[in-house]
Amino acid sequence: MENHPDASSSAAAAAPLSHAPKDRLPVLMLGAIGVVFGDIGTSPLYALKESFIGPHPLAVDRLHIFGVLSLIFWSLMLIVTVKYVFVAMRAHNRGEGGSFALLALVSRHLGRSRWSGTLVVLGVLAASMFYGDAMLTPAISVLSAVEGLTVVEAGLQPLVLPIAVVILIALFLIQSRGTARVGAFFGPIVLVYFATLATLGVVNIAAHPEILGILNPWRAVEFFLYDTRLAFLAMGSVFLAVTGAETLYADMGHFGRKAVGLSWLTLAYPCLMLNYMGQGALLLGTPEAVQNPFYLMAPEWARLPLVFIATAATIIASQAVISGAFSVTHQAIQLGFLPRLRTLHTSEKAAGQIYIPAINWGLLAMVLLLVLGFGESTRLASAYGISVIGTMLITTLMLGFLIFKVWRWNRWLAAGTIGLFLLVDGIYFASNITKIPDGGWFPLVVAAALFTILTTWATGRRLMRARLEEASMPLPLFIESAAASAHRVRNTAVFMSAAAEGIPPALLHNLKHNQVLHERVLILTVLVEDVPYADPAARLEAQDAGRGFYRVILRYGFMEDVDVPRDLARLDAIGGPFDMMTTSFFLGRQKLVASAAKPGMALWRERLFAWMSKSSESAMEFFKIPTNRVVELGSQIQI
């Protein structure tokens, strides 16, 4: 994959912390606890409750309590520990994880093959589903935490929605200020939250130690043998305990595989299971506590403080998924699936901390719509899960390509590993499909809309480049035909080119209308490669084409910041040093016209692409070129 100046990214990311010294491991583990495990860590607020009182209620008896908890334990073991910690996190793209990083990794090794199109579709579909998760996670997490107030005092029920709405609005309002200062407190707060989970669990387990029997997988089998249909339907709610697992892989680049893996195995997983078993122990003795076992585990005096701790944890979990939406968006822009969007850097030290206003306000609108539309976490739980399991299933399929085609594992080992993952993911996916009538349609609609947008932009860019290439000519021919006769003026001109071959339209238009050429002409192409961070030594490439013409290529990774003036300052192979104050940048601005006369996309998709192109951020802002050094030349293109 590569991206060019006409649709490059406005995002940036700091170098991954996975290369940090070993003595920083405790610091990285604390950071991982605060950011990576916020989502999955808040699942005890609603997962067990929804398994019993959700769309397919279960009897609160010994068989069902043991069966559900055994399913939760082994699901966390197989999906999170085995699939993500031991397998997926090995599939890093130079330290980075996530759908786009995995797509770029597999595509780079396979090159052009019959599987290329399938892989791109899978990667884009996974990213599309992620946005549904990014909308639902803040809504269900914050709402379920605030609902704890009704356990403290039933009369507080009318305040739940207003308080949740105020918290969510405040959360999105502070995004523009960045999370650098707040981030320092994330780890300790979530650490206190996990300690609270474990403490509550241990206290309740002590009253019914037999609950430890859920570690036996036969308990889950007994559940299925007793009522296969109901057990299958219940898995849609059991899966809520696993939501957030994809974050381990996606955020691996920030903290490193070792820090994330150790944090999960030594802290997050044990604390979560202690709490789930504590809830189960409570239900064994007090079945009526099923209405909210998480809060009812605590003594009455501790419930209000528990509401505050849980709410703080859900805010952090929401912050992590919002930041993740910014990160996925800028990767999509870099890889050519979205137009340039205005991006602000919220930290001078950490370039990876970015803020994208369009994404922020769009998410806020959808989150408020979900909270007000569904009204309570129980109803939201029916919509939650489908987008997550869809992303997990796609990750498994892409891992299959990697294991068979790139890593080339032993066929039996590879088939057994991927077969197990597909079986587990497939069962959960089938169970979650039953949620569609109860709200599960929402993330599917969101994913379909975003998939259409992402693929429309990628296809439209390809068509636009093809139209531009039709009017282009080879550089040597242009030099011979125009350079000798055109009037040359002093200083340097830089013409941005989408392709590393041929003449950019802006150069042709400038010569046609102004009938001059500068004494030094740079044809600059920005390439975004299938790696998070490009080799700094290979960042700049310059070729002398003769007669004052130079072909210049700047290479970036899809997690990096694009800064043309900064990187051109290193240029010294153009007959003298590069001087920004004597350089003019010529950018082409194409007006796109949808036309049914030319083969391409459906007319409505061409119109959508034209609107997206018109709404994208200015190229000079993205490239960080001073406005007083830019000349824009317009043209009209039919697609």
C-alpha positions in Angstrom: 0.0 0.0 0.0 1.1 3.6 -0.5 -0.5 7.0 -0.2 0.2 10.1 -2.1 -0.1 13.9 -1.5 -3.6 14.2 -2.7 -4.9 12.0 0.1 -2.2 11.8 2.7 -2.7 11.7 6.4 -2.9 14.4 8.9 -2.0 12.1 11.7 1.1 11.4 13.7 2.3 9.0 16.2 5.3 8.8 18.5 7.8 6.1 18.3 6.6 2.9 19.9 7.5 2.4 23.6 8.0 -1.4 23.0 11.7 -0.6 22.6 12.0 0.8 26.0 14.7 -0.5 28.4 13.9 -3.4 30.7 14.1 -1.2 33.8 11.0 0.6 32.4 8.9 -2.5 32.4 7.0 -1.7 35.6 6.2 1.8 34.3 5.0 0.3 31.0 2.9 -2.3 32.9 1.3 0.4 35.0 0.5 2.4 31.8 -0.9 -0.7 30.2 -3.2 -1.3 33.2 -4.6 2.2 32.8 -5.1 2.2 29.1 -5.3 -1.3 27.7 -7.5 -3.0 30.2 -10.0 -0.3 30.9 -12.6 -1.7 28.5 -12.4 -5.4 29.5 -11.9 -4.4 33.1 -15.3 -2.7 33.3 -17.1 -5.8 31.9 -17.9 -7.2 35.4 -20.3 -4.2 35.7 -22.8 -5.9 33.3 -21.6 -9.2 31.8 -22.8 -11.7 34.5 -26.0 -9.7 35.1 -26.9 -9.7 31.4 -26.3 -13.4 31.1 -29.1 -14.0 33.6 -31.6 -11.2 33.0 -30.8 -10.3 29.4 -32.9 -11.1 26.3 -32.7 -14.8 27.1 -33.1 -15.1 31.0 -31.7 -18.0 32.9 -32.8 -19.5 36.2 -30.5 -18.3 39.0 -29.5 -21.8 40.2 -26.4 -23.8 40.8 -26.2 -25.3 37.3 -26.6 -22.1 35.4 -24.3 -20.1 37.7 -21.5 -22.6 37.4 -22.1 -23.0 33.6 -22.0 -19.3 32.8 -19.0 -18.6 35.0 -17.1 -21.6 33.5 -17.9 -20.2 30.0 -16.5 -16.8 31.1 -13.3 -18.3 32.5 -12.5 -20.5 29.5 -13.6 -17.8 27.0 -11.1 -15.4 28.6 -8.5 -18.1 28.6 -8.9 -19.1 24.9 -9.7 -15.7 23.4 -7.6 -13.3 25.4 -4.8 -15.4 26.8 -4.2 -17.9 24.0 -5.3 -16.1 20.9 -4.3 -12.5 21.7 -1.4 -12.7 24.2 0.3 -15.8 22.9 -0.4 -15.7 19.1 -1.8 -12.4 17.8 0.7 -10.2 19.7 3.5 -12.0 18.0 2.0 -10.7 14.7 3.3 -7.1 15.2 4.2 -4.8 12.4 7.5 -3.4 13.8 6.0 -3.2 17.3 2.5 -2.0 16.2 -0.7 -4.1 16.4 -4.3 -3.7 15.3 -6.3 -4.4 12.1 -4.5 -1.9 9.8 -1.1 -2.9 11.1 -1.9 -6.6 10.6 -3.3 -5.8 7.1 -0.1 -3.9 6.2 2.1 -6.7 7.6 0.4 -9.5 5.7 0.1 -7.5 2.5 3.8 -6.5 2.6 4.9 -10.2 2.8 2.4 -11.5 0.3 2.8 -8.7 -2.2 0.5 -8.7 -5.2 -1.4 -12.0 -5.0 -4.9 -13.4 -5.6 -5.5 -12.8 -1.9 -4.7 -9.1 -1.9 -8.2 -7.9 -2.5 -9.7 -10.2 0.1 -7.2 -9.0 2.7 -7.9 -5.3 2.0 -11.7 -6.0 2.3 -11.1 -7.8 5.7 -9.0 -5.0 7.1 -11.4 -2.3 6.1 -14.3 -4.2 7.4 -12.6 -4.7 10.8 -11.8 -1.0 11.0 -15.5 -0.2 10.1 -16.7 -2.4 12.9 -14.3 -0.8 15.4 -16.2 2.5 15.1 -19.4 0.8 16.3 -17.5 -0.5 19.3 -16.1 3.1 19.9 -19.7 4.4 20.1 -21.1 1.6 22.3 -18.3 1.3 24.8 -18.6 4.8 26.4 -22.4 4.5 26.4 -22.8 1.1 28.1 -19.8 1.6 30.4 -20.7 4.9 31.9 -24.4 4.2 32.0 -23.9 0.8 33.8 -21.6 2.5 36.4 -24.0 5.4 37.1 -26.9 2.9 37.4 -25.1 1.8 40.7 -26.8 4.9 42.2 -30.1 3.0 42.1 -28.6 0.3 44.3 -27.6 2.9 46.8 -31.0 4.6 46.7 -33.8 3.5 44.4 -35.2 7.1 44.4 -32.1 8.2 42.4 -33.3 6.5 39.2 -34.5 9.7 37.5 -30.9 11.1 37.9 -29.2 8.2 36.1 -29.6 9.4 32.5 -28.9 13.1 33.2 -25.7 12.3 35.1 -24.5 9.9 32.4 -25.1 12.5 29.7 -23.2 15.2 31.7 -20.3 12.8 32.2 -20.1 11.9 28.5 -20.4 15.5 27.3 -17.6 16.5 29.7 -15.5 13.6 28.5 -15.7 14.6 24.9 -15.3 18.3 25.7 -11.8 17.8 27.2 -10.5 15.8 24.3 -9.1 18.9 22.6 -6.9 19.5 25.6 -5.2 16.2 25.3 -4.7 13.4 27.8 -1.0 13.9 28.7 -1.7 15.2 32.2 -4.8 13.0 32.9 -2.9 10.0 31.5 -0.5 10.0 34.4 -3.4 9.1 36.8 -5.0 6.4 34.6 -2.7 3.6 35.8 -3.1 4.2 39.6 -6.9 4.7 39.3 -7.4 1.5 37.4 -5.0 -0.3 39.7 -7.2 0.7 42.7 -10.3 -0.4 40.7 -8.7 -3.9 40.0 -7.7 -4.2 43.6 -11.3 -3.4 44.5 -12.6 -6.1 42.1 -10.3 -8.7 43.7 -11.1 -7.7 47.2 -14.9 -7.9 46.7 -14.5 -11.2 44.9 -12.3 -12.8 47.7 -14.7 -11.7 50.4 -17.7 -13.3 48.7 -15.8 -16.4 47.6 -14.9 -17.0 51.3 -18.7 -17.5 52.0 -19.1 -20.0 49.1 -15.7 -21.5 48.3 -17.3 -24.2 46.1 -17.6 -21.5 43.4 -14.0 -22.4 42.5 -15.4 -25.4 40.8 -16.2 -23.2 37.7 -12.5 -23.7 36.7 -13.6 -27.2 35.6 -14.6 -27.0 31.9 -17.1 -29.8 32.5 -19.4 -27.2 34.2 -19.8 -25.4 30.8 -20.4 -28.8 29.1 -23.1 -29.6 31.6 -24.8 -26.3 30.9 -25.0 -27.2 27.2 -26.1 -30.7 27.8 -29.0 -29.5 30.0 -30.4 -27.0 27.5 -28.3 -26.6 24.3 -30.5 -23.9 22.8 -30.5 -21.7 25.9 -26.8 -22.1 26.5 -26.1 -21.1 22.9 -28.3 -18.0 23.2 -26.7 -17.1 26.6 -23.2 -17.0 24.9 -24.3 -13.7 23.4 -24.3 -12.2 26.9 -21.3 -14.2 28.1 -19.3 -12.7 25.3 -19.7 -9.3 27.1 -17.0 -10.5 29.5 -14.5 -10.6 26.5 -15.2 -7.3 24.9 -12.1 -5.2 25.0 -9.7 -8.1 24.2 -8.9 -6.5 20.8 -7.5 -3.5 22.7 -4.6 -5.6 23.9 -3.5 -6.1 20.4 -4.3 -2.7 19.1 -2.5 -0.8 21.9 0.5 -3.2 22.0 2.7 -0.6 20.2 2.3 1.9 23.1 3.6 -0.3 25.8 5.2 -3.4 24.2 4.1 -7.0 24.0 5.9 -8.0 27.2 4.3 -5.3 29.3 0.8 -5.9 28.0 1.1 -9.7 28.3 2.5 -9.7 31.8 -0.1 -7.2 33.0 -2.9 -9.4 31.7 -1.5 -12.7 33.2 -0.4 -11.3 36.6 -3.1 -8.7 37.4 -6.0 -8.1 35.0 -7.1 -11.8 34.4 -6.8 -12.9 38.1 -8.6 -9.8 39.4 -11.4 -10.2 36.8 -12.0 -13.9 37.6 -11.9 -13.3 41.3 -14.7 -10.7 40.9 -16.8 -12.9 38.5 -16.5 -15.8 41.0 -17.4 -13.5 43.8 -20.6 -12.5 42.0 -21.3 -16.1 41.4 -20.8 -16.9 45.1 -23.2 -14.1 46.0 -25.9 -15.5 43.6 -25.5 -19.0 45.2 -26.6 -17.5 48.5 -28.7 -14.6 47.3 -30.3 -15.3 43.9 -32.4 -12.1 44.0 -29.1 -10.1 43.8 -29.0 -10.9 40.1 -30.5 -7.5 39.4 -27.1 -6.0 40.0 -24.6 -8.5 41.5 -21.6 -6.2 41.0 -22.7 -3.5 43.4 -24.6 -5.9 45.7 -21.3 -7.7 46.4 -20.2 -4.7 48.5 -21.6 -3.9 51.9 -24.1 -1.1 52.0 -21.7 1.5 53.4 -19.2 0.8 50.5 -21.7 1.0 47.6 -21.5 4.7 47.0 -17.7 4.8 47.0 -17.8 1.8 44.7 -20.0 3.8 42.3 -17.4 6.6 42.2 -14.5 4.1 41.6 -16.4 2.2 38.9 -17.5 5.5 37.2 -13.8 6.7 37.1 -12.8 3.3 35.6 -15.5 3.6 32.9 -14.4 7.1 32.0 -10.9 5.9 31.5 -12.1 2.9 29.5 -14.1 5.4 27.3 -11.1 7.7 27.0 -9.0 4.7 25.7 -11.5 3.8 23.0 -11.9 7.5 21.9 -8.2 7.8 21.6 -8.2 4.5 19.7 -10.8 6.0 17.3 -8.4 8.9 16.6 -5.5 6.5 16.0 -7.5 4.2 13.7 -8.7 7.2 11.7 -5.3 8.6 11.1 -4.0 5.2 10.0 -7.0 5.0 7.6 -6.0 8.4 6.2 -2.4 7.5 5.9 -3.2 4.2 4.1 -5.6 6.0 1.7 -9.0 5.0 3.0 -10.1 8.4 4.2 -9.6 12.0 3.1 -7.4 14.4 5.1 -9.1 15.5 8.3 -8.1 18.4 10.5 -5.9 17.0 13.2 -4.5 18.8 16.2 -1.5 17.6 18.3 -2.3 17.8 22.0 1.2 17.2 23.3 4.6 18.7 22.3 6.4 15.7 23.6 4.2 12.8 22.5 3.3 13.2 18.8 1.0 10.2 19.1 -1.5 12.2 21.2 -3.8 13.7 18.6 -7.3 15.1 18.4 -9.5 14.9 15.4 -12.5 17.3 15.9 -14.7 15.7 13.2 -14.3 12.2 14.8 -14.8 13.6 18.3 -18.1 15.4 17.7 -19.4 12.6 15.5 -18.7 10.1 18.3 -20.3 12.3 20.9 -23.5 12.7 18.8 -23.8 8.9 18.3 -23.0 8.1 22.0 -25.7 10.5 23.2 -28.1 9.1 20.7 -27.4 5.6 22.1 -27.8 6.6 25.7 -31.0 8.5 25.2 -32.4 6.1 22.7 -31.8 2.9 24.7 -32.1 4.4 28.1 -30.5 1.7 30.2 -27.4 -0.6 30.0 -29.5 -3.8 29.8 -31.0 -2.6 26.5 -27.6 -1.4 25.3 -26.1 -4.8 26.0 -28.2 -6.3 23.2 -26.5 -3.9 20.7 -23.0 -4.5 22.2 -20.9 -7.4 21.1 -21.7 -7.9 17.4 -19.1 -5.4 16.2 -16.5 -6.7 18.6 -16.9 -10.4 17.7 -16.9 -9.3 14.0 -13.6 -7.7 14.4 -12.2 -10.7 16.4 -13.4 -13.1 13.6 -11.7 -11.0 11.0 -8.5 -10.9 13.0 -8.6 -14.7 13.2 -8.9 -14.9 9.4 -6.0 -12.5 8.8 -3.9 -14.4 11.3 -4.7 -17.5 9.2 -3.1 -15.9 6.2 -0.1 -14.9 8.3 0.4 -18.3 9.9 -0.1 -20.3 6.7 1.5 -18.0 4.1 4.1 -15.9 6.0 5.2 -17.8 9.1 4.6 -21.1 7.4 3.9 -23.1 10.6 3.5 -26.9 10.4 0.2 -27.5 8.6 -1.3 -29.5 11.4 -0.3 -27.0 14.1 -1.5 -24.1 12.0 -4.8 -25.8 11.1 -5.4 -26.8 14.7 -4.7 -23.3 16.1 -6.7 -21.4 13.5 -9.5 -24.0 13.6 -9.8 -23.6 17.4 -10.0 -19.8 17.1 -12.5 -20.0 14.3 -14.7 -22.4 16.2 -14.8 -20.2 19.3 -15.3 -17.0 17.3 -17.8 -18.6 15.0 -20.0 -19.8 17.9 -19.9 -16.4 19.6 -20.6 -14.7 16.3 -23.6 -16.9 15.6 -24.9 -16.3 19.1 -24.5 -12.6 18.8 -26.4 -12.6 15.5 -29.5 -13.4 17.5 -29.2 -9.9 19.1 -30.0 -8.1 15.8 -33.7 -7.5 16.5 -33.0 -6.2 20.0 -30.5 -3.6 19.0 -27.7 -5.5 17.3 -28.7 -3.9 14.0 -27.1 -0.6 15.2 -23.4 -1.5 15.0 -24.0 -3.4 11.7 -25.6 -0.3 10.2 -22.7 1.8 11.4 -20.2 -0.7 10.0 -21.9 -0.9 6.6 -22.0 3.0 6.3 -18.3 3.3 7.2 -17.3 0.4 5.0 -19.0 2.2 2.1 -17.2 5.5 2.9 -13.7 3.8 3.3 -14.0 1.8 0.1 -15.5 4.7 -1.9 -12.6 7.0 -1.0 -10.0 4.3 -1.8 -11.7 3.5 -5.2 -12.2 7.1 -6.0 -8.5 7.9 -5.4 -7.5 5.1 -7.7 -9.9 6.4 -10.5 -8.7 10.0 -10.0 -5.0 8.9 -10.3 -5.9 7.0 -13.5 -7.5 10.1 -15.0 -4.5 12.3 -14.1 -2.1 9.7 -15.6 -4.0 9.9 -18.9 -2.9 13.5 -19.3 0.6 13.1 -18.0 3.8 12.7 -19.9 7.2 11.2 -19.1 9.7 13.5 -17.3 12.5 13.1 -19.9 10.2 14.0 -22.8 8.9 17.1 -20.9 12.4 18.3 -20.1 13.5 17.9 -23.8 10.4 19.6 -25.2 9.8 22.4 -22.6 12.9 23.1 -20.5 15.0 24.2 -23.4 12.5 26.8 -24.7 10.7 28.0 -21.5 11.9 31.2 -19.7 13.7 30.3 -16.5 13.3 32.4 -13.4 15.3 32.4 -10.1 14.8 30.2 -7.0 13.2 26.8 -6.5 9.7 25.4 -7.3 8.3 22.3 -5.7 5.5 20.5 -7.5 3.6 17.9 -5.5 3.0 14.7 -7.5 0.8 11.7 -6.6 2.9 9.4 -8.6 6.6 8.7 -8.7 6.6 8.8 -12.5 5.4 11.4 -15.0 4.7 15.1 -14.8 2.2 16.4 -12.2 -0.8 18.4 -13.7 0.2 21.5 -11.6 3.5 21.7 -13.5 1.8 21.5 -16.9 -0.8 24.2 -15.9 1.9 26.5 -14.5 3.9 26.3 -17.7 0.8 26.7 -19.9 -0.5 29.8 -18.0 2.6 31.5 -16.7 5.0 30.3 -19.4 8.0 30.2 -17.1 10.0 27.5 -15.2 12.1 28.1 -12.1 15.9 27.5 -12.3 15.4 24.5 -9.9 12.3 22.3 -10.2 11.6 19.6 -7.6 8.9 17.0 -8.4 8.0 15.8 -4.9 6.2 12.6 -4.1 5.2 11.6 -0.5 4.9 7.8 -0.1 3.3 6.2 3.0 4.6 2.6 3.3 3.2 -0.5 5.0 5.3 0.0 8.1 4.5 2.1 11.2 7.8 3.9 11.1 10.0 4.3 8.0 13.7 4.0 8.2 15.0 7.6 8.9 18.1 7.0 6.8 15.9 6.2 3.8 13.5 9.1 4.4 14.7 11.3 1.6 15.6 10.2 -2.0 16.6 12.7 -4.7 17.5 12.0 -8.3 18.9 14.6 -10.8 16.9 14.4 -14.0 19.0 17.1 -15.7 18.5 20.7 -16.7 17.6 21.8 -13.2 14.9 19.1 -12.7 15.0 16.8 -9.7 12.8 13.9 -8.7 12.4 13.8 -4.9 10.7 11.1 -2.8 9.8 11.4 0.9 9.0 8.1 2.7 6.9 7.8 5.9 5.3 5.1 8.0 1.6 5.0 8.6 2.0 6.1 12.2 4.3 9.0 11.4 3.9 12.8 11.1 4.3 14.2 7.6 6.4 17.4 7.7 7.6 18.4 4.2 9.6 21.6 5.1 11.4 19.8 8.0 12.5 16.9 5.9 13.3 18.9 2.7 15.7 21.0 4.9 18.1 18.0 4.7 18.2 18.2 0.9 21.6 19.2 -0.5 21.7 17.3 -3.8 19.9 20.0 -5.9 22.8 22.2 -6.9 22.8 23.9 -3.5 21.2 23.9 -0.1 17.4 23.9 0.2 16.2 27.4 1.3 12.5 27.6 2.4 12.4 31.4 1.9 13.3 31.1 -1.8 11.0 28.2 -2.5 7.4 28.1 -3.9 5.2 25.1 -3.5 2.7 24.4 -6.3 -0.3 22.3 -5.3 -2.9 21.0 -7.6 -6.5 21.3 -6.5 -8.9 19.2 -8.6 -12.6 19.8 -8.9 -14.2 16.4 -9.3 -17.2 16.0 -11.4 -19.3 12.8 -11.2 -20.0 11.4 -14.6 -22.0 8.4 -15.8 -20.2 8.6 -19.1 -16.9 7.2 -17.8 -16.6 3.7 -16.3 -15.9 3.8 -12.6 -18.2 3.7 -9.5 -21.9 4.1 -9.3 -22.9 7.7 -9.8 -24.0 8.2 -6.2 -20.6 6.9 -5.0 -18.8 9.3 -7.4 -20.8 12.2 -5.9 -20.0 11.0 -2.4 -16.3 10.9 -3.3 -16.5 14.4 -4.8 -18.1 15.7 -1.6 -15.5 14.0 0.6 -12.7 15.4 -1.6 -14.1 18.9 -1.3 -14.5 18.6 2.5 -11.0 17.3 3.1 -8.4 19.4 4.9 -6.1 21.6 2.9 -3.0 19.9 1.6 -0.8 22.7 2.7 -1.9 22.4 6.3 -1.3 18.6 6.3 2.2 19.0 4.7 2.9 21.9 7.2 3.8 24.2 4.3 3.6 28.0 5.2 0.6 29.5 3.4 2.8 32.3 2.0 4.9 29.8 0.1 2.0 28.0 -1.6 0.5 28.5 -5.1 -2.7 26.4 -5.8 -3.6 25.6 -9.4 -7.1 24.2 -10.1 -8.3 21.8 -12.7 -11.5 19.8 -13.4 -11.6 16.0 -13.6 -14.4 13.7 -14.5 -14.4 10.4 -12.6 
